[in-house]
Amino acid sequence: MNHIVKKPVIFVQGQVDTIMKYIHSIATNRRLGMILIITSAASFGVMPIFARLAYNAGADPITVLFLRFAIATVAMNLIMVVSRIQYPRGLILLELILLGAIAYVVESLAYFLALKLASAGLVALMLYIYPALVTALAAIFLKEHLTRVKIIALFLALSGTALTLRISSGGSMLGILLGIAAAVDYAIYILLGGRIVRHSGSMGSTTVIITATAVVYAGIVALRGVTYPTTSTGWIAIIAIALISTVLAFFTFLAGLKRIGPTTASTLSTFEPIVAVVLAAIVLGETISPLQVLGGALILAAVVLLARSDRWRRKRKRDKQIDKLEDTEIQQEIPASSLNKHDAEMIAVKLH
């Protein structure tokens, strides 16, 4: 009789050991993963600086965006062909095309126009209110529960935005409002993109979105013409936007994401606006007031808090699942589905 009682205990302990091995596998190569994510964040962070250098060389935002996505499209599709990665098909392909042609075009256009009218540092900080906007929109339209931590994070983000908008220098109010518009569209893009990317490969999805965006900008420049940069510095900046701030940034992010998971990746990604602000001061001579620095710190604190709250929520969920494990099939399905969901949302995020 005692032997019969002990069997379930041994069985459950075996399931727990399997889960712990799974968690340990996520943490392998953690240091390399962190380096890759920081590299990705820095690659995205230098994009506003490159954009301003291209503008100073005579290029306009539409031309910069067209060249950025045209060059990135060639590089991404070449990688797809060489690696023999299959493209998405059917309805998913159509959804990705629409996501790139509409949502991503609007977001990127608002962001690059904002960089023309306001300082690179402030625009980069404004974009980072998108995690709080995603939380708010998910609560309104998807009926997701607003926890106490999420409410605090929303308050921090809104307070930070209010302080950052107290402009003493660095551009027009229109530029800042365009930056906020880019963040709002970004949040919508993430909610849509996270769902779509979960049903298709990340590399194929990114390639389709970038290609669709490039086609739209090609149509725009065909109608209105192009304004190329007049200096070699401007051309180098545009090529750097395409290869460093698009292709390299995405690859290093994806490689790091696989090693450290979405929560740590999203937290380390806050390095991006810090890079933008510091380089804007060094390269472009931009200044940000102490109140705006405080506002930016509150916005980034909200991002970190949201990322940590997601980790806590998933840990509580995992603990409950361990208690309820009854067979190996349940153990195998739960961690994978949870990780895929958050990975897809993170991949959708890193396409700005």
C-alpha positions in Angstrom: 0.0 0.0 0.0 2.8 2.4 0.9 4.4 1.6 -2.5 1.3 2.7 -4.3 1.1 5.9 -2.4 4.7 6.9 -3.2 4.4 6.4 -7.0 2.5 9.6 -7.7 5.1 11.6 -5.7 8.0 10.1 -7.7 6.0 10.8 -11.0 5.4 14.4 -10.2 8.9 14.9 -9.0 10.1 13.6 -12.4 7.9 16.2 -14.1 9.4 19.0 -12.0 12.9 17.8 -12.8 12.0 17.9 -16.5 10.7 21.5 -16.2 13.8 22.6 -14.3 15.9 21.2 -17.1 13.8 23.2 -19.6 14.3 26.4 -17.6 18.0 25.7 -17.4 18.2 25.3 -21.2 16.7 28.8 -21.7 19.5 30.2 -19.5 22.3 28.6 -21.4 24.7 31.0 -23.2 23.0 33.7 -21.2 26.0 36.0 -21.3 26.2 35.8 -25.0 22.5 36.4 -25.3 22.8 39.5 -23.2 25.6 40.8 -25.4 23.5 40.1 -28.5 20.5 42.0 -27.2 22.6 44.9 -26.1 24.2 44.9 -29.6 20.7 44.9 -31.1 19.5 47.8 -28.9 22.6 49.8 -29.8 22.0 49.1 -33.5 18.5 50.4 -33.2 19.6 53.2 -30.9 22.0 54.7 -33.5 19.2 54.8 -36.2 17.9 58.3 -35.2 21.5 59.6 -35.4 22.0 58.2 -38.8 18.7 59.6 -39.9 19.6 63.1 -38.8 23.0 62.8 -40.6 21.1 61.8 -43.8 18.7 64.8 -43.4 21.7 67.2 -42.8 23.1 65.8 -46.1 20.0 66.9 -48.0 17.9 63.7 -48.0 14.2 63.9 -47.0 12.4 61.3 -44.8 10.6 59.6 -47.7 13.8 59.0 -49.6 15.6 57.8 -46.4 12.8 55.3 -45.7 12.6 54.1 -49.3 16.4 53.4 -49.5 16.4 51.9 -46.0 13.7 49.3 -46.8 14.9 48.8 -50.4 18.4 47.8 -49.2 17.1 45.8 -46.3 14.6 44.0 -48.6 17.5 42.8 -50.9 19.5 41.7 -47.9 16.7 39.9 -46.2 15.4 38.1 -49.3 19.0 37.0 -50.2 19.3 35.5 -46.7 16.0 33.7 -47.2 17.1 32.2 -50.5 20.6 31.2 -49.3 19.2 29.7 -46.1 16.3 28.0 -47.9 13.8 29.4 -45.5 10.2 29.1 -46.7 8.1 32.2 -47.1 4.7 32.4 -45.4 1.7 31.4 -47.5 -2.0 31.9 -47.8 -3.9 34.1 -45.4 -0.9 34.6 -43.2 1.1 36.0 -46.2 -1.8 38.5 -46.9 -2.0 39.6 -43.3 1.8 40.2 -43.2 1.7 42.2 -46.4 -1.1 44.4 -45.0 0.7 44.7 -41.7 3.8 46.0 -43.5 2.0 48.1 -46.2 -0.3 49.9 -43.7 0.7 49.6 -40.0 4.5 49.6 -40.5 4.5 52.3 -43.2 2.4 54.6 -40.9 4.6 54.0 -37.9 7.9 54.4 -39.7 6.8 57.5 -41.5 5.6 59.2 -38.3 8.8 58.2 -36.6 11.1 59.5 -39.3 9.1 62.7 -39.8 9.4 63.3 -36.0 13.1 62.9 -36.3 13.0 65.8 -38.9 11.1 68.1 -36.5 12.4 67.2 -33.1 15.6 66.0 -31.4 16.6 62.5 -31.9 16.9 61.8 -28.2 13.4 63.0 -27.4 11.8 61.1 -30.3 13.6 57.9 -29.2 12.2 58.3 -25.6 8.7 59.0 -26.9 8.7 55.8 -28.9 9.3 53.9 -25.7 5.9 54.6 -24.3 4.6 51.9 -26.6 4.8 49.1 -23.9 2.4 51.0 -21.7 0.2 51.7 -24.7 0.1 48.0 -25.5 -1.0 47.3 -22.0 -3.7 49.9 -22.1 -5.0 48.9 -25.5 -5.0 45.2 -24.6 -7.1 46.0 -21.5 -9.6 48.1 -23.5 -10.0 46.0 -26.7 -8.8 42.5 -25.6 -10.2 42.7 -22.1 -6.9 41.7 -20.5 -6.8 42.1 -16.8 -5.0 45.2 -15.5 -3.0 44.2 -12.4 -1.7 46.6 -9.8 1.8 46.5 -11.2 0.5 47.3 -14.7 -1.5 50.3 -13.4 1.7 51.6 -11.6 3.6 51.1 -14.9 1.0 53.0 -16.8 1.1 55.9 -14.3 4.9 56.0 -14.5 4.8 56.0 -18.3 2.2 58.8 -18.5 4.0 60.9 -15.9 7.3 60.4 -17.8 5.6 61.5 -21.0 4.2 64.6 -19.3 7.6 65.6 -18.0 9.3 64.9 -21.4 6.8 67.1 -23.2 8.0 70.1 -21.1 10.1 71.1 -24.1 12.8 73.7 -23.4 14.7 72.8 -26.6 15.1 70.2 -29.2 12.3 70.8 -31.7 8.7 71.6 -32.3 5.6 70.3 -30.5 4.5 68.8 -33.9 7.7 66.7 -33.9 7.0 65.3 -30.4 3.3 64.7 -31.3 4.4 62.7 -34.3 6.7 60.7 -32.1 3.7 59.9 -29.8 1.7 59.0 -32.9 4.5 56.6 -33.9 4.3 55.0 -30.5 0.5 54.6 -30.7 0.7 53.1 -34.1 3.6 50.9 -32.9 1.4 49.6 -30.1 -1.4 48.7 -32.5 1.2 47.1 -34.8 2.5 44.9 -31.9 -1.0 43.7 -30.9 -1.7 42.7 -34.5 1.8 41.5 -35.4 2.3 39.4 -32.3 -0.7 37.3 -33.2 0.3 36.9 -36.9 4.0 36.1 -36.2 3.0 33.3 -33.9 1.5 31.4 -36.9 4.5 31.9 -39.2 8.3 31.9 -39.0 10.0 35.0 -37.6 12.5 35.4 -40.4 9.9 34.9 -43.2 7.5 37.3 -41.4 10.1 40.0 -41.1 11.1 39.6 -44.7 7.5 39.9 -46.0 6.8 42.9 -43.8 10.0 44.8 -44.8 9.4 43.9 -48.5 5.8 45.1 -48.4 6.9 48.3 -46.7 9.6 48.8 -49.4 7.0 48.4 -52.2 4.8 51.1 -50.7 7.7 53.6 -50.3 8.8 52.8 -53.9 5.3 53.8 -55.0 5.4 57.0 -53.0 8.8 58.0 -54.4 7.6 57.1 -57.9 4.8 59.7 -57.5 6.7 62.5 -55.7 10.3 61.9 -56.7 13.4 61.4 -54.5 15.8 63.7 -52.8 19.1 61.9 -52.5 21.8 63.0 -50.0 24.5 65.2 -51.5 27.4 64.0 -49.5 29.1 60.7 -48.9 28.3 61.0 -45.2 24.6 61.0 -46.0 24.9 57.9 -48.2 26.9 56.1 -45.5 24.3 57.0 -43.0 21.4 55.6 -45.1 23.3 52.4 -45.8 24.0 52.1 -42.1 20.3 52.5 -41.3 19.5 49.6 -43.6 22.3 47.2 -42.7 23.1 48.1 -39.1 19.8 49.5 -37.7 17.6 47.0 -39.7 19.3 43.8 -40.7 22.0 43.5 -38.1 19.7 44.8 -35.3 17.0 42.2 -36.1 19.5 39.3 -36.4 21.2 40.0 -33.1 17.9 40.5 -31.4 16.5 37.2 -32.6 19.7 35.3 -31.7 19.7 36.9 -28.2 16.0 36.3 -27.7 16.5 32.6 -28.2 19.2 32.5 -25.4 17.7 34.7 -22.7 14.0 34.8 -23.3 11.6 37.7 -23.9 11.5 39.2 -20.4 15.2 39.9 -20.1 15.4 40.8 -23.8 12.7 43.5 -23.4 14.4 44.8 -20.3 17.8 45.1 -22.0 16.1 46.7 -25.0 15.7 49.9 -22.9 19.4 50.4 -23.7 18.2 51.6 -27.1 16.8 55.1 -26.2 19.8 55.6 -23.8 22.1 55.1 -26.7 20.1 57.5 -28.8 20.1 60.2 -26.2 23.8 59.9 -25.4 24.9 59.8 -29.1 22.5 62.7 -29.9 24.3 64.8 -27.3 27.8 63.7 -28.5 27.3 63.7 -32.3 24.5 66.2 -32.9 25.0 68.5 -29.9 21.5 68.0 -28.6 20.5 68.9 -25.1 17.8 67.6 -22.9 16.6 69.4 -19.7 16.7 67.7 -16.3 13.0 67.3 -16.3 13.1 65.6 -19.6 15.8 63.3 -18.3 13.6 62.4 -15.3 10.7 61.9 -17.7 12.7 59.5 -19.8 13.8 57.6 -16.7 10.2 57.2 -15.6 9.3 55.9 -19.1 12.1 53.3 -19.0 11.2 52.3 -15.5 7.7 51.6 -16.7 9.1 49.4 -19.4 11.3 47.4 -17.0 8.4 47.1 -14.5 6.1 45.7 -17.2 8.7 43.2 -18.3 9.3 42.1 -14.8 5.6 41.8 -14.1 5.3 39.5 -17.1 8.0 37.3 -15.7 6.3 37.2 -12.3 3.0 36.3 -13.9 4.4 33.5 -15.9 6.3 32.2 -12.9 3.1 32.0 -10.8 1.4 30.3 -13.7 4.2 27.8 -14.1 4.1 27.1 -10.3 0.4 26.4 -10.5 1.0 24.1 -13.5 3.6 22.1 -11.7 1.1 21.4 -8.9 -1.5 20.2 -11.4 0.8 18.1 -13.6 -0.8 14.7 -14.3 1.2 13.5 -17.3 4.2 14.3 -19.5 2.1 15.6 -22.4 0.9 18.5 -20.3 4.4 19.3 -19.2 5.7 19.4 -22.8 2.9 21.7 -24.1 2.7 24.4 -21.5 6.2 25.9 -21.5 6.5 25.9 -25.3 3.2 27.6 -25.9 3.9 30.3 -23.3 7.4 31.0 -24.8 6.2 31.1 -28.4 3.5 33.7 -27.5 5.9 36.1 -25.9 8.7 35.5 -28.4 6.3 36.4 -31.2 5.3 39.6 -29.5 8.9 40.5 -29.0 9.8 39.7 -32.6 6.9 41.9 -33.8 8.2 44.7 -31.6 11.7 44.9 -33.0 10.8 46.0 -36.5 10.8 49.8 -36.1 
